[in-house]
Amino acid sequence: MTSMQHSTSSPPPPDDIPFSRPVSPSLGRNRWAFLGLGEMGKRMATNLARKLAAQSAPPLRVWNHHADGVQAFKAWAADRGVPESAYIVMADIKQIVNEADLVVTSLKDDNAVKEVYAALFAAEADHDMTFVDMSTTYPTLAGDLERQASTKRGRSFIACPVFGVPRAAERGNLVLAIAGDYFAKKVVSHTLCPGIGKKVMDMGANVERAMSFKLVGNALELGFVELVSETFTLCEAVGADSSQLVQLIREQHGSPSLIRYAERIRNNKFDATGGFTVAGGLADAKHIRQLADTHNVPMPAIDVAHQHLTTARAIGGADYDWTALVAGERIASGQPPFAGKTRLEKYEGPDGP
């Protein structure tokens, strides 16, 4: 992109947002802030800054815990035609609360969410505020944050986890699962879609349900990765051409995600750029297993995927794409973890057989 023009400024089809467009009165003065500029965050913030600028709204306030994340965001935004006039870099969370009406967060994990929201909720504001968390957290944390927000007049909390990898975030092709106050959801949805997301799914008023649904969706993806890794490992073991398995998946299923996973595993392309890391997959698997256990739902595929992710991390793959969980399956079958094809030598111990 080399200009501020972007296709996401056009109205979405009716089915993409399950709420009518909000009418007056609106929430505050349409001043937005975005906290968390990681791989997902910098892409979402860039798209939001572009959309707000196209609507002549106030510049997006942006914040990140580490300065290098801010610099990465600025470079990313500049490369995509979003000028510095479209956003304001903030150093103080208290100042963000003073200057923003709607605060979006996209943070690394539960601990980061707790830390940032403790600072947000401690700050005083003389105007109504809506907080929108797009992080992936354990569901009960969302419930805690909603209760904390409601202790102060004029504050509401929305859970809005997203489905999609960084590459989808770059294109504004995320799916948003939103829950919380109805009017706040309307305002948030019509700003974030189109722009950050291509579709909004209404999860009702219960913010914990949105976060639970996010984990359900992630379990589905993790299960896909695990199954693809197992089938490709078997394909290699029996001596079949794994490129033909990629072709079969393409012809029989046509799912972009399945095809992407298959091509990464087949070609041993585990660079996580534009994807999702082993470390992130482990964090999700932990939450999924905890949620499943709480509701007495056995999920053996996720248990096995968790084991394989743990193996991949243990041998240096924490920052690899999560398709590198194939390493666990390969090791169990006597194949090299990240190379494939050539079999590992049998381990005979320090003193031989």
C-alpha positions in Angstrom: 0.0 0.0 0.0 1.4 3.4 -0.9 -1.5 5.6 -0.1 -4.1 6.1 2.7 -6.8 4.7 0.4 -7.8 1.2 1.4 -10.7 -1.1 0.4 -11.6 -1.6 4.1 -13.3 1.9 4.1 -16.3 0.6 2.1 -19.4 -0.7 4.0 -19.3 -4.4 4.8 -22.0 -6.8 3.5 -24.9 -7.0 6.1 -24.0 -10.6 7.1 -20.5 -9.6 8.2 -21.7 -7.6 11.2 -24.6 -8.9 13.2 -25.5 -5.4 14.5 -27.1 -2.4 12.9 -25.0 0.8 12.6 -25.1 2.8 15.9 -26.8 6.1 15.9 -26.5 9.1 18.3 -25.6 9.2 21.0 -22.2 7.7 20.3 -19.5 6.6 22.6 -17.5 9.6 23.6 -15.5 11.5 20.9 -14.3 8.5 18.8 -10.8 8.7 20.2 -9.1 5.3 19.9 -6.0 3.8 21.4 -4.2 0.5 20.6 -2.0 -1.1 23.2 0.3 -4.0 22.2 2.3 -3.8 19.0 3.5 -7.4 18.6 3.3 -9.3 15.3 -0.5 -9.2 15.4 -0.8 -5.9 17.1 1.3 -3.8 14.7 -0.7 -5.1 11.8 -4.1 -4.5 13.4 -3.0 -1.0 14.7 -1.8 -0.1 11.2 -5.1 -0.9 9.6 -7.0 0.8 12.4 -4.9 4.0 12.1 -5.5 4.0 8.3 -9.3 3.6 8.7 -9.6 6.3 11.4 -7.5 8.7 9.2 -9.8 8.0 6.2 -12.7 9.0 8.4 -11.1 12.2 9.7 -11.2 10.8 13.2 -8.5 11.8 15.8 -5.2 10.0 15.4 -4.9 6.6 16.9 -3.0 6.5 20.2 -0.5 3.6 20.2 1.5 2.1 23.1 3.9 -0.8 23.5 5.8 -2.1 26.6 9.1 -2.1 24.8 10.5 0.6 22.6 11.7 -1.8 19.9 8.1 -2.8 19.3 7.2 0.9 18.7 10.0 1.3 16.2 8.9 -1.9 14.4 5.4 -0.6 14.2 6.5 2.8 12.8 8.5 1.1 10.1 5.7 -1.3 9.3 3.1 1.5 9.0 5.4 3.6 6.9 6.0 0.8 4.5 2.3 0.5 4.0 1.6 4.2 3.4 0.3 5.1 6.8 2.0 8.4 7.8 3.0 9.3 11.3 0.2 11.9 11.4 -2.3 9.0 11.6 -1.1 8.0 15.0 0.4 9.3 18.2 2.9 7.2 20.2 2.1 7.3 23.9 4.6 6.5 26.7 2.2 6.7 29.7 -0.9 4.5 30.2 -2.4 7.1 32.5 -2.2 9.6 29.7 -3.9 7.2 27.3 -6.9 6.9 29.7 -7.1 10.7 29.7 -7.1 11.0 26.0 -8.9 8.0 24.6 -12.5 6.9 24.7 -12.0 3.4 23.3 -8.9 1.3 24.2 -8.0 -1.8 22.3 -5.5 -4.3 23.7 -3.6 -7.1 22.0 -1.2 -8.5 24.5 1.1 -11.5 24.7 -0.4 -13.5 27.6 -2.6 -13.5 30.7 0.1 -11.9 32.8 0.7 -9.0 30.4 -3.1 -8.5 30.2 -3.3 -8.3 34.0 -0.5 -5.8 34.2 -1.7 -3.5 31.6 -5.3 -3.5 32.8 -4.3 -2.9 36.3 -2.7 0.3 35.1 -5.6 1.2 32.9 -8.2 0.7 35.6 -6.1 2.6 38.2 -6.1 5.8 36.1 -9.0 8.2 36.4 -11.0 9.6 33.5 -13.7 12.3 33.3 -15.4 10.6 30.3 -17.0 7.2 29.4 -14.6 4.5 28.3 -14.8 1.2 26.5 -12.0 -1.4 26.8 -11.7 -4.0 24.1 -9.4 -7.0 24.7 -8.3 -8.9 21.6 -5.8 -11.0 23.4 -6.1 -14.8 23.9 -6.6 -15.4 27.6 -8.2 -17.9 29.9 -11.9 -17.1 30.0 -12.2 -16.3 33.7 -9.7 -13.5 33.3 -12.1 -11.7 30.9 -14.8 -12.0 33.6 -12.5 -10.5 36.2 -11.7 -7.6 33.9 -15.4 -6.9 33.2 -16.2 -6.8 36.9 -13.3 -4.5 37.6 -14.3 -2.2 34.8 -17.9 -2.0 36.1 -16.8 -0.7 39.4 -16.3 2.8 37.9 -19.2 4.7 36.3 -19.2 4.9 32.5 -16.8 2.1 31.9 -17.4 -1.1 29.9 -15.3 -4.1 28.9 -15.6 -6.0 25.7 -14.0 -9.3 24.9 -13.1 -9.5 21.3 -10.6 -12.3 20.5 -9.6 -12.7 16.9 -9.1 -15.7 14.6 -6.3 -15.6 12.1 -2.5 -15.4 11.8 -0.5 -12.2 11.3 -0.7 -12.5 7.5 -4.5 -12.4 7.8 -4.2 -9.5 10.2 -2.2 -7.6 7.6 -4.9 -8.0 5.1 -7.8 -7.2 7.5 -9.1 -10.7 7.1 -9.5 -11.6 10.8 -12.7 -13.0 12.3 -13.8 -11.3 15.5 -15.7 -13.0 18.3 -17.3 -10.2 20.4 -19.1 -10.3 23.7 -20.2 -7.7 26.2 -22.5 -4.6 26.4 -24.7 -4.5 23.3 -24.4 -0.8 22.4 -20.6 -0.9 22.9 -20.4 -4.0 20.7 -22.2 -2.1 17.9 -19.8 0.8 18.0 -16.7 -1.4 18.2 -17.9 -3.8 15.5 -18.6 -1.0 12.9 -15.1 0.5 13.5 -13.1 -2.7 13.5 -15.0 -4.3 10.6 -14.0 -3.8 7.9 -10.5 -2.7 8.8 -9.1 -5.2 11.3 -11.7 -7.9 10.6 -13.7 -9.3 7.7 -16.5 -10.7 9.9 -17.9 -10.2 13.5 -19.5 -13.1 15.4 -21.8 -12.1 18.3 -21.1 -14.2 21.4 -23.8 -12.4 23.5 -23.3 -10.6 26.8 -21.0 -13.1 28.5 -17.4 -12.0 27.9 -16.1 -15.4 29.2 -18.1 -17.1 26.4 -16.1 -15.2 23.7 -12.8 -16.2 25.2 -14.0 -19.8 25.6 -15.1 -19.8 21.9 -11.6 -18.5 21.0 -10.0 -21.5 22.7 -12.5 -23.9 21.0 -11.5 -22.4 17.6 -7.8 -22.6 18.4 -8.3 -26.3 19.5 -9.7 -27.0 16.0 -6.6 -25.4 14.4 -4.2 -27.2 16.7 -5.9 -30.5 16.0 -5.5 -29.8 12.2 -1.8 -29.2 12.6 -1.4 -32.3 14.7 -3.2 -34.5 12.2 -1.3 -33.1 9.2 2.0 -33.7 11.0 1.1 -37.3 11.8 0.0 -38.1 8.2 3.1 -36.5 6.7 5.3 -38.4 9.1 3.6 -41.7 8.0 3.9 -40.7 4.4 7.6 -40.3 4.7 8.0 -43.5 6.7 6.2 -45.6 4.0 8.3 -44.0 1.2 5.5 -42.2 -0.6 6.0 -38.9 -2.2 4.8 -36.3 0.3 4.3 -33.7 -2.4 1.4 -35.9 -3.6 -0.1 -35.7 -0.1 0.0 -31.9 -0.4 -1.7 -32.3 -3.8 -4.4 -34.6 -2.3 -5.1 -32.1 0.5 -5.4 -29.4 -2.1 -7.8 -31.4 -4.3 -9.9 -33.1 -1.6 -10.2 -30.3 1.0 -9.2 -26.9 -0.5 -8.8 -25.4 2.9 -6.1 -22.6 2.8 -5.1 -23.4 6.4 -4.7 -27.1 5.7 -2.7 -26.4 2.6 -0.5 -23.9 4.4 0.2 -26.4 7.2 0.9 -29.2 4.7 3.3 -27.1 2.6 5.2 -25.9 5.7 5.6 -29.4 7.1 6.5 -31.0 3.7 9.1 -28.4 2.9 10.4 -27.9 6.5 9.6 -24.2 6.4 9.3 -23.4 10.1 10.0 -19.6 10.0 7.2 -18.1 12.1 7.0 -14.9 10.1 3.4 -14.3 9.3 2.4 -17.4 11.3 2.1 -18.6 14.9 4.9 -19.9 17.1 5.5 -23.1 19.0 5.6 -21.1 22.3 2.3 -19.5 21.4 0.8 -22.9 20.6 1.9 -24.2 24.0 0.2 -21.4 25.8 -3.0 -22.0 23.9 -2.8 -25.8 24.5 -2.4 -25.2 28.2 -5.6 -23.0 28.3 -7.5 -25.5 26.0 -6.6 -28.4 28.2 -7.6 -26.5 31.4 -10.9 -25.5 29.9 -11.6 -29.0 28.7 -10.8 -30.5 32.1 -13.1 -28.0 33.8 -16.0 -29.1 31.6 -15.1 -32.8 31.7 -14.4 -33.0 28.0 -11.5 -35.3 27.0 -9.4 -34.0 24.1 -6.8 -36.6 23.3 -5.7 -34.9 20.1 -4.8 -31.8 22.0 -3.0 -33.8 24.6 -0.8 -35.3 22.0 -0.3 -32.0 20.2 0.8 -30.5 23.6 3.4 -33.3 23.9 4.7 -32.6 20.4 4.9 -28.9 21.0 6.8 -29.5 24.2 9.3 -31.7 22.3 9.7 -29.0 19.6 10.4 -26.4 22.2 12.9 -28.6 24.1 15.1 -29.1 21.0 15.2 -25.4 20.2 12.0 -24.7 18.3 10.2 -22.4 20.6 10.2 -19.5 18.1 9.5 -21.7 15.1 6.1 -21.8 13.4 3.8 -24.1 15.3 3.8 -26.6 12.5 7.2 -27.5 13.9 5.3 -29.7 16.4 5.9 -32.3 13.7 9.3 -32.7 15.4 7.7 -34.7 18.2 6.1 -37.1 15.8 9.2 -37.5 13.7 11.5 -38.2 16.7 9.0 -40.9 17.9 9.2 -42.5 14.4 13.0 -42.3 14.1 13.2 -39.3 11.7 15.1 -36.1 12.2 12.9 -33.4 13.8 13.3 -30.5 11.5 14.8 -32.0 8.3 12.7 -35.1 7.5 13.5 -37.9 5.1 16.9 -39.1 6.5 16.5 -41.3 9.6 18.1 -40.6 12.9 20.9 -42.8 14.1 19.8 -45.1 16.9 20.9 -43.8 20.3 23.1 -46.4 22.0 24.1 -44.6 25.2 27.5 -43.3 26.3 29.0 -46.8 26.4 27.6 -48.3 23.2 24.9 -51.0 22.9 
